[in-house]
Amino acid sequence: MKIVKKENVIEKKFNKYLIKTGLNIKKNKIETGTVIFKSNSRIPREGFGVHNFDEISYIIEGKINVHFQEESFEVEKGDYIYIPKREKHYSSNVLREDCIVLYIKVNN
C-alpha cells in the first residue's frame, strides 16, 4: 500500500498546463496524476505525441479535444479516454475555461 499526501505531489509547471503526479509505483509501471489544461493550450505544443505506455484519462472538469491521426473527439466532464501505447495523438483546449484531467499510465 502507498499513500501520497497532497503536500508530496510532484508538480511540473509548463506555459499553458500543469501536471501533478500523485503516484508512480512499481518502477514506472503505473503512474497517476492530474493535468490542468489552461485556456488555449495544447499538449504537445506541435505535432503528435506518442508514448510507450497505455493511458486512461477521465475528464474531471471542462472540455478538451483529443486528436488522433485519422479522427478527433470532443470530450467533456464525465468522459473517459483510452489511448493505447504508440498511438499518435495530441490534446487541445480551445475554450476559455480550464480543463482538469485525471490520468493513469500503465506500462506493461
N, C-alpha and C positions, 0 to 999 in steps of 0.2 A: 504494500500500500504506500502511496505517496500523496501528500497534501502540499500544495503550494499556496501560501498566503499572498494576498494581493500586493503586499509590500515587496515580495520577492519575484514578482512577474518581471520578465525581461522586456523592455520597451525598445523598439527601433523606430526612430522618427525619420520620415522622409518628407520631401517637399509637400506632397499632397495626400499622404496617408500615414497611418500609424499602425504598426504591428506589435501586438502584445503576446508573447509566448508564455503560456502558463505551464505546460508540461512537455518535457522532452524525455522520454523514457526508453529503456531497452536499447541503449546505444543508437539513438536516432531512428529507431524502428517506428515509433509513434510520437507525434507532436501535435499539440492542440493550442489554440490561442484565438485571438480576435484580430481583425483588420478593420480599421476605420477609414473608409474611403471618403475623403473630403470632396466637396463640390468640384466638378470639372476635373476629376483625377482619372488616371489610367495606370494599370499595372500589367505588364511593364510599360514604361514610357513610350517605347517604339516597338513595332513588330509584334511577334508572338513569343510567349514564354513556353518553356517545356521543362518538365522535371521528371526525376526518376522515382516517383512515389505516386500512389493513388491519393486523391484529395476529395474529401467530402466537406461541403460547406453548407451552412444554414444561415439564412438572412434573418438577423435579429430585428433590424430596423432599416427602413428605407428601400431603395431600389437600385439595382445595377444592371448593366448589360454585359452578358458573357458571350464572347465571340470565339468561334472555332473557325477552322479554315473554310468550311462549306456552309455554315449557318450561324445565326446569332439568336440569343434569347434574352428577354427581359425577365428578371427575377426580382421578387419583392418579399417583404416581410412574411415569414412562414414557409417560404420555398426552400427546397434543398437542391444542391448541385453535386453531381458526381463527375469528377474529371479523372479518367484513367491515366496512369503514368505514360509519358511520352506523347500525350495528346497536346498538340499546339493550340494555344488559346491566349486570350487576354481579357481583362475586365475593365469596364469604364463606368464612371458615374457622371452623367451629364446633367443631373438635377442640381438644384440649389441646396438641398439638404444632404447631410452626411448619411452614409450607409454603413451599418455595423454588421460584420460578417463573422460568425464563429467558424473556424476551420479545424479539420482533423487531417493530418498527413499520416499515411500508413505506408511503410516501406517494407515489402515482403522480401 
